[in-house]
Amino acid sequence: MSNHAADHSRRRFIKLTVATVAAAPFAEVLLGGTAIAADTVAETDPQAAALGYKADATKAEKRTDKTALCSSCNFYTGKAGDASGPCALFQGKLVSANGWCTAWAKKAA
């Protein structure tokens, strides 16, 4: 009887190993939480236009703080040094790190 239990455990181990190896390439997509091929927000997008979003902050007429960029905004969740990244205001889309909009709020230190 103990031989039967060992066979069952070995089969279960092999099945779990095969399933893990098969699922490994998808783990980053499922657990990473980062969009792989997200679209960039266009300045003509209705929400972007309403917020005065400009991909180049130097072209934003309402911008008064010359250090204000999307990359230094509280809503920007991209990595430092990236050209673009996700913004909480434009769900599922990327904004330029050098962009700006009227909702800009200084990132907490």
OpenMM code with the backbone's topology and positions (N, CA, C; nanometers):
from openmm import Vec3, app, unit

residues = "MET SER ASN HIS ALA ALA ASP HIS SER ARG ARG ARG PHE ILE LYS LEU THR VAL ALA THR VAL ALA ALA ALA PRO PHE ALA GLU VAL LEU LEU GLY GLY THR ALA ILE ALA ALA ASP THR VAL ALA GLU THR ASP PRO GLN ALA ALA ALA LEU GLY TYR LYS ALA ASP ALA THR LYS ALA GLU LYS ARG THR ASP LYS THR ALA LEU CYS SER SER CYS ASN PHE TYR THR GLY LYS ALA GLY ASP ALA SER GLY PRO CYS ALA LEU PHE GLN GLY LYS LEU VAL SER ALA ASN GLY TRP CYS THR ALA TRP ALA LYS LYS ALA ALA".split()
positions = [
    Vec3(0.0794, -0.1204, 0.0000),
    Vec3(0.0000, 0.0000, 0.0000),
    Vec3(0.0839, 0.1273, 0.0000),
    Vec3(0.1941, 0.1266, 0.0683),
    Vec3(0.2784, 0.2450, 0.0713),
    Vec3(0.3389, 0.2726, -0.0653),
    Vec3(0.3564, 0.1692, -0.1473),
    Vec3(0.4078, 0.1845, -0.2828),
    Vec3(0.3068, 0.2623, -0.3679),
    Vec3(0.1781, 0.2360, -0.3468),
    Vec3(0.0719, 0.3066, -0.4200),
    Vec3(0.0727, 0.4563, -0.3855),
    Vec3(0.0912, 0.4884, -0.2588),
    Vec3(0.0955, 0.6287, -0.2152),
    Vec3(0.2157, 0.7009, -0.2763),
    Vec3(0.3281, 0.6346, -0.2851),
    Vec3(0.4469, 0.6947, -0.3446),
    Vec3(0.4253, 0.7226, -0.4930),
    Vec3(0.3619, 0.6299, -0.5652),
    Vec3(0.3318, 0.6513, -0.7066),
    Vec3(0.2393, 0.7709, -0.7258),
    Vec3(0.1383, 0.7815, -0.6386),
    Vec3(0.0429, 0.8915, -0.6478),
    Vec3(0.1143, 1.0260, -0.6239),
    Vec3(0.2019, 1.0311, -0.5244),
    Vec3(0.2754, 1.1543, -0.4938),
    Vec3(0.3679, 1.1923, -0.6083),
    Vec3(0.4337, 1.0946, -0.6667),
    Vec3(0.5252, 1.1212, -0.7774),
    Vec3(0.4483, 1.1755, -0.8982),
    Vec3(0.3343, 1.1173, -0.9287),
    Vec3(0.2521, 1.1643, -1.0415),
    Vec3(0.2049, 1.3075, -1.0172),
    Vec3(0.1641, 1.3333, -0.8946),
    Vec3(0.1177, 1.4680, -0.8610),
    Vec3(0.2324, 1.5684, -0.8752),
    Vec3(0.3515, 1.5321, -0.8287),
    Vec3(0.4682, 1.6184, -0.8400),
    Vec3(0.5000, 1.6476, -0.9873),
    Vec3(0.4959, 1.5459, -1.0708),
    Vec3(0.5253, 1.5629, -1.2134),
    Vec3(0.4220, 1.6533, -1.2789),
    Vec3(0.2950, 1.6343, -1.2465),
    Vec3(0.1892, 1.7194, -1.3037),
    Vec3(0.2082, 1.8650, -1.2621),
    Vec3(0.2385, 1.8878, -1.1356),
    Vec3(0.2588, 2.0253, -1.0882),
    Vec3(0.3819, 2.0887, -1.1525),
    Vec3(0.4866, 2.0106, -1.1703),
    Vec3(0.6080, 2.0616, -1.2334),
    Vec3(0.5817, 2.1022, -1.3780),
    Vec3(0.5113, 2.0162, -1.4516),
    Vec3(0.4787, 2.0461, -1.5916),
    Vec3(0.3899, 2.1705, -1.5998),
    Vec3(0.2923, 2.1812, -1.5126),
    Vec3(0.2031, 2.2973, -1.5137),
    Vec3(0.2795, 2.4260, -1.4815),
    Vec3(0.3707, 2.4185, -1.3876),
    Vec3(0.4500, 2.5356, -1.3495),
    Vec3(0.5400, 2.5810, -1.4638),
    Vec3(0.6055, 2.4846, -1.5281),
    Vec3(0.6931, 2.5179, -1.6407),
    Vec3(0.6127, 2.5781, -1.7554),
    Vec3(0.4929, 2.5255, -1.7802),
    Vec3(0.4084, 2.5768, -1.8882),
    Vec3(0.3565, 2.7172, -1.8571),
    Vec3(0.3321, 2.7464, -1.7305),
    Vec3(0.2759, 2.8767, -1.6922),
    Vec3(0.3819, 2.9842, -1.6707),
    Vec3(0.5068, 2.9466, -1.6569),
    Vec3(0.6130, 3.0428, -1.6254),
    Vec3(0.6215, 3.1603, -1.7222),
    Vec3(0.6108, 3.1407, -1.8536),
    Vec3(0.6194, 3.2567, -1.9440),
    Vec3(0.5074, 3.3583, -1.9249),
    Vec3(0.3956, 3.3159, -1.8688),
    Vec3(0.2812, 3.4049, -1.8510),
    Vec3(0.2790, 3.4717, -1.7139),
    Vec3(0.3670, 3.4328, -1.6260),
    Vec3(0.3666, 3.4842, -1.4896),
    Vec3(0.3867, 3.6349, -1.4857),
    Vec3(0.4789, 3.6878, -1.5653),
    Vec3(0.5051, 3.8316, -1.5659),
    Vec3(0.3828, 3.9095, -1.6110),
    Vec3(0.3145, 3.8590, -1.7116),
    Vec3(0.1956, 3.9266, -1.7625),
    Vec3(0.0850, 3.9239, -1.6587),
    Vec3(0.0661, 3.8092, -1.5953),
    Vec3(-0.0422, 3.7952, -1.4994),
    Vec3(-0.0158, 3.8657, -1.3670),
    Vec3(0.1086, 3.8662, -1.3237),
    Vec3(0.1406, 3.9205, -1.1926),
    Vec3(0.2094, 4.0558, -1.1959),
    Vec3(0.2595, 4.0956, -1.3110),
    Vec3(0.3373, 4.2186, -1.3211),
    Vec3(0.2554, 4.3445, -1.3033),
    Vec3(0.1340, 4.3482, -1.3512),
    Vec3(0.0507, 4.4661, -1.3380),
    Vec3(0.0903, 4.5798, -1.4302),
    Vec3(0.1772, 4.5576, -1.5236),
    Vec3(0.2209, 4.6607, -1.6156),
    Vec3(0.1653, 4.6315, -1.7538),
    Vec3(0.1162, 4.7349, -1.8190),
    Vec3(0.0662, 4.7177, -1.9549),
    Vec3(0.1823, 4.6889, -2.0478),
    Vec3(0.1649, 4.5929, -2.1367),
    Vec3(0.2727, 4.5553, -2.2266),
    Vec3(0.2776, 4.6477, -2.3473),
    Vec3(0.1658, 4.6689, -2.4111),
    Vec3(0.1641, 4.7504, -2.5324),
    Vec3(0.0540, 4.8555, -2.5215),
    Vec3(0.0655, 4.9411, -2.4233),
    Vec3(-0.0352, 5.0442, -2.4025),
    Vec3(-0.0183, 5.1558, -2.5047),
    Vec3(-0.1291, 5.2175, -2.5380),
    Vec3(-0.1271, 5.3304, -2.6308),
    Vec3(-0.0849, 5.4570, -2.5566),
    Vec3(-0.0263, 5.5486, -2.6300),
    Vec3(0.0100, 5.6784, -2.5754),
    Vec3(-0.1086, 5.7722, -2.5889),
    Vec3(-0.1316, 5.8530, -2.4881),
    Vec3(-0.2424, 5.9489, -2.4912),
    Vec3(-0.2146, 6.0536, -2.5988),
    Vec3(-0.3120, 6.0769, -2.6819),
    Vec3(-0.3007, 6.1818, -2.7840),
    Vec3(-0.3502, 6.3129, -2.7239),
    Vec3(-0.2896, 6.4215, -2.7639),
    Vec3(-0.3324, 6.5532, -2.7139),
    Vec3(-0.4754, 6.5838, -2.7562),
    Vec3(-0.5234, 6.5180, -2.8614),
    Vec3(-0.6602, 6.5397, -2.9107),
    Vec3(-0.7625, 6.4515, -2.8401),
    Vec3(-0.7181, 6.3596, -2.7561),
    Vec3(-0.8092, 6.2759, -2.6776),
    Vec3(-0.8971, 6.3702, -2.5947),
    Vec3(-1.0291, 6.3457, -2.5893),
    Vec3(-1.1190, 6.4379, -2.5175),
    Vec3(-1.0762, 6.4672, -2.3729),
    Vec3(-1.0355, 6.3637, -2.2991),
    Vec3(-0.9932, 6.3859, -2.1605),
    Vec3(-0.8623, 6.4639, -2.1562),
    Vec3(-0.7702, 6.4320, -2.2459),
    Vec3(-0.6425, 6.5038, -2.2513),
    Vec3(-0.6645, 6.6501, -2.2865),
    Vec3(-0.7515, 6.6750, -2.3813),
    Vec3(-0.7799, 6.8127, -2.4214),
    Vec3(-0.8444, 6.8905, -2.3064),
    Vec3(-0.9344, 6.8244, -2.2331),
    Vec3(-1.0007, 6.8907, -2.1204),
    Vec3(-0.9008, 6.9267, -2.0102),
    Vec3(-0.7960, 6.8462, -1.9957),
    Vec3(-0.6948, 6.8722, -1.8939),
    Vec3(-0.5770, 6.9525, -1.9475),
    Vec3(-0.5828, 6.9945, -2.0730),
    Vec3(-0.4758, 7.0732, -2.1332),
    Vec3(-0.3457, 6.9960, -2.1458),
    Vec3(-0.3543, 6.8635, -2.1647),
    Vec3(-0.2340, 6.7802, -2.1741),
    Vec3(-0.1524, 6.8145, -2.2975),
    Vec3(-0.0231, 6.8295, -2.2767),
    Vec3(0.0732, 6.8498, -2.3851),
    Vec3(0.1858, 6.7489, -2.3652),
    Vec3(0.2206, 6.6777, -2.4706),
    Vec3(0.3293, 6.5793, -2.4640),
    Vec3(0.4627, 6.6482, -2.4403),
    Vec3(0.4729, 6.7731, -2.4818),
    Vec3(0.5923, 6.8550, -2.4587),
    Vec3(0.5505, 6.9684, -2.3657),
    Vec3(0.5917, 6.9600, -2.2415),
    Vec3(0.5488, 7.0575, -2.1400),
    Vec3(0.5836, 7.2009, -2.1762),
    Vec3(0.6871, 7.2216, -2.2548),
    Vec3(0.7255, 7.3583, -2.2908),
    Vec3(0.6204, 7.4244, -2.3800),
    Vec3(0.5314, 7.3465, -2.4382),
    Vec3(0.4259, 7.4002, -2.5244),
    Vec3(0.2940, 7.4221, -2.4514),
    Vec3(0.2914, 7.3923, -2.3210),
    Vec3(0.1703, 7.4106, -2.2410),
    Vec3(0.1622, 7.5556, -2.1946),
    Vec3(0.0632, 7.6285, -2.2454),
    Vec3(0.0490, 7.7713, -2.2159),
    Vec3(0.0149, 7.7995, -2.0697),
    Vec3(-0.0610, 7.7099, -2.0059),
    Vec3(-0.1051, 7.7329, -1.8684),
    Vec3(-0.0022, 7.6889, -1.7639),
    Vec3(0.1055, 7.6295, -1.8045),
    Vec3(0.2083, 7.5797, -1.7119),
    Vec3(0.2882, 7.6979, -1.6586),
    Vec3(0.2893, 7.7132, -1.5266),
    Vec3(0.3624, 7.8243, -1.4655),
    Vec3(0.4913, 7.7782, -1.3976),
    Vec3(0.4923, 7.6570, -1.3473),
    Vec3(0.6110, 7.6019, -1.2815),
    Vec3(0.6951, 7.5300, -1.3872),
    Vec3(0.8100, 7.5830, -1.4173),
    Vec3(0.8948, 7.5278, -1.5240),
    Vec3(0.9523, 7.3910, -1.4895),
    Vec3(0.9453, 7.3502, -1.3630),
    Vec3(0.9940, 7.2167, -1.3244),
    Vec3(0.8826, 7.1124, -1.3270),
    Vec3(0.7592, 7.1564, -1.3536),
    Vec3(0.6446, 7.0660, -1.3542),
    Vec3(0.6426, 6.9818, -1.4821),
    Vec3(0.6595, 6.8528, -1.4655),
    Vec3(0.6551, 6.7565, -1.5757),
    Vec3(0.5737, 6.6361, -1.5293),
    Vec3(0.5237, 6.5594, -1.6232),
    Vec3(0.4502, 6.4378, -1.5864),
    Vec3(0.5355, 6.3480, -1.4977),
    Vec3(0.6644, 6.3398, -1.5269),
    Vec3(0.7532, 6.2517, -1.4499),
    Vec3(0.7657, 6.2931, -1.3035),
    Vec3(0.7335, 6.4178, -1.2713),
    Vec3(0.7406, 6.4637, -1.1326),
    Vec3(0.6018, 6.4821, -1.0715),
    Vec3(0.5018, 6.4258, -1.1377),
    Vec3(0.3627, 6.4378, -1.0915),
    Vec3(0.3236, 6.3193, -1.0033),
    Vec3(0.2384, 6.3453, -0.9083),
    Vec3(0.1892, 6.2429, -0.8172),
    Vec3(0.1101, 6.1332, -0.8899),
    Vec3(0.0484, 6.1654, -1.0020),
    Vec3(-0.0337, 6.0691, -1.0745),
    Vec3(0.0477, 5.9807, -1.1699),
    Vec3(0.1709, 6.0177, -1.1975),
    Vec3(0.2571, 5.9441, -1.2900),
    Vec3(0.3182, 5.8250, -1.2177),
    Vec3(0.3037, 5.7055, -1.2757),
    Vec3(0.3555, 5.5848, -1.2116),
    Vec3(0.4627, 5.5156, -1.2943),
    Vec3(0.5171, 5.5855, -1.3920),
    Vec3(0.6241, 5.5279, -1.4740),
    Vec3(0.7559, 5.5237, -1.3983),
    Vec3(0.8495, 5.4506, -1.4542),
    Vec3(0.9822, 5.4395, -1.3932),
    Vec3(1.0656, 5.5630, -1.4256),
    Vec3(1.1504, 5.6009, -1.3337),
    Vec3(1.2406, 5.7147, -1.3547),
    Vec3(1.3313, 5.6861, -1.4741),
    Vec3(1.3437, 5.7827, -1.5618),
    Vec3(1.4294, 5.7685, -1.6778),
    Vec3(1.3589, 5.7179, -1.8033),
    Vec3(1.2374, 5.6643, -1.7893),
    Vec3(1.1623, 5.6189, -1.9071),
    Vec3(1.1065, 5.7381, -1.9836),
    Vec3(1.0930, 5.7239, -2.1138),
    Vec3(1.0394, 5.8314, -2.1983),
    Vec3(0.8907, 5.8522, -2.1753),
    Vec3(0.8198, 5.7475, -2.1351),
    Vec3(0.6760, 5.7579, -2.1073),
    Vec3(0.6392, 5.6558, -2.0013),
    Vec3(0.5202, 5.6757, -1.9450),
    Vec3(0.4745, 5.5836, -1.8410),
    Vec3(0.3274, 5.6016, -1.8148),
    Vec3(0.2690, 5.5119, -1.7353),
    Vec3(0.1274, 5.5195, -1.7031),
    Vec3(0.0940, 5.6394, -1.6139),
    Vec3(-0.0259, 5.6897, -1.6327),
    Vec3(-0.0775, 5.7987, -1.5496),
    Vec3(-0.2126, 5.7550, -1.4951),
    Vec3(-0.2359, 5.7777, -1.3668),
    Vec3(-0.3612, 5.7376, -1.3041),
    Vec3(-0.4822, 5.8072, -1.3660),
    Vec3(-0.4619, 5.9242, -1.4253),
    Vec3(-0.5731, 5.9982, -1.4847),
    Vec3(-0.6152, 5.9433, -1.6212),
    Vec3(-0.5217, 5.8850, -1.6922),
    Vec3(-0.5485, 5.8307, -1.8257),
    Vec3(-0.5348, 5.6788, -1.8195),
    Vec3(-0.6275, 5.6149, -1.7542),
    Vec3(-0.6202, 5.4719, -1.7279),
    Vec3(-0.5959, 5.3903, -1.8542),
    Vec3(-0.4923, 5.3076, -1.8483),
    Vec3(-0.4609, 5.2193, -1.9588),
    Vec3(-0.3805, 5.2833, -2.0697),
    Vec3(-0.3427, 5.4098, -2.0535),
    Vec3(-0.2652, 5.4789, -2.1563),
    Vec3(-0.1397, 5.5393, -2.0954),
    Vec3(-0.0419, 5.5630, -2.1816),
    Vec3(0.0849, 5.6206, -2.1379),
    Vec3(0.0898, 5.7696, -2.1679),
    Vec3(0.1616, 5.8426, -2.0852),
    Vec3(0.1855, 5.9850, -2.1085),
    Vec3(0.3360, 6.0066, -2.1217),
    Vec3(0.3743, 6.1122, -2.1877),
    Vec3(0.5156, 6.1461, -2.2026),
    Vec3(0.5703, 6.1912, -2.0676),
    Vec3(0.6879, 6.1431, -2.0324),
    Vec3(0.7505, 6.1853, -1.9067),
    Vec3(0.7779, 6.3352, -1.9073),
    Vec3(0.7959, 6.3922, -2.0271),
    Vec3(0.8208, 6.5365, -2.0415),
    Vec3(0.6936, 6.6137, -2.0702),
    Vec3(0.5787, 6.5508, -2.0485),
    Vec3(0.4509, 6.6156, -2.0726),
    Vec3(0.4014, 6.6906, -1.9500),
    Vec3(0.2814, 6.7466, -1.9628),
    Vec3(0.2209, 6.8227, -1.8530),
    Vec3(0.0719, 6.8366, -1.8780),
    Vec3(-0.0080, 6.8451, -1.7703),
    Vec3(-0.1506, 6.8790, -1.7810),
    Vec3(-0.1902, 6.9603, -1.6583),
    Vec3(-0.3091, 7.0167, -1.6615),
    Vec3(-0.3545, 7.1051, -1.5530),
    Vec3(-0.3785, 7.0312, -1.4217),
    Vec3(-0.3839, 6.8993, -1.4244),
    Vec3(-0.4045, 6.8218, -1.3015),
    Vec3(-0.2727, 6.7916, -1.2307),
    Vec3(-0.1613, 6.8441, -1.2823),
    Vec3(-0.0301, 6.8156, -1.2243),
    Vec3(-0.0290, 6.8475, -1.0763),
    Vec3(0.0209, 6.7507, -0.9985),
    Vec3(0.0375, 6.7680, -0.8528),
    Vec3(0.1743, 6.7149, -0.8154),
    Vec3(0.2525, 6.7931, -0.7456),
    Vec3(0.3899, 6.7550, -0.7133),
    Vec3(0.3928, 6.6207, -0.6415),
    Vec3(0.4821, 6.5341, -0.6871),
    Vec3(0.5000, 6.4020, -0.6287),
    Vec3(0.5541, 6.4177, -0.4868),
    Vec3(0.4942, 6.3441, -0.3950),
    Vec3(0.5404, 6.3478, -0.2556),
    Vec3(0.6797, 6.2853, -0.2470),
    Vec3(0.7634, 6.3468, -0.1689),
    Vec3(0.9027, 6.2999, -0.1565),
    Vec3(0.9166, 6.1757, -0.0763),
] * unit.nanometer
topology = app.Topology()
chain = topology.addChain("A")
for resn in residues:
    res = topology.addResidue(resn, chain)
    for name in ("N", "CA", "C"):
        topology.addAtom(name, app.Element.getBySymbol(name[0]), res)
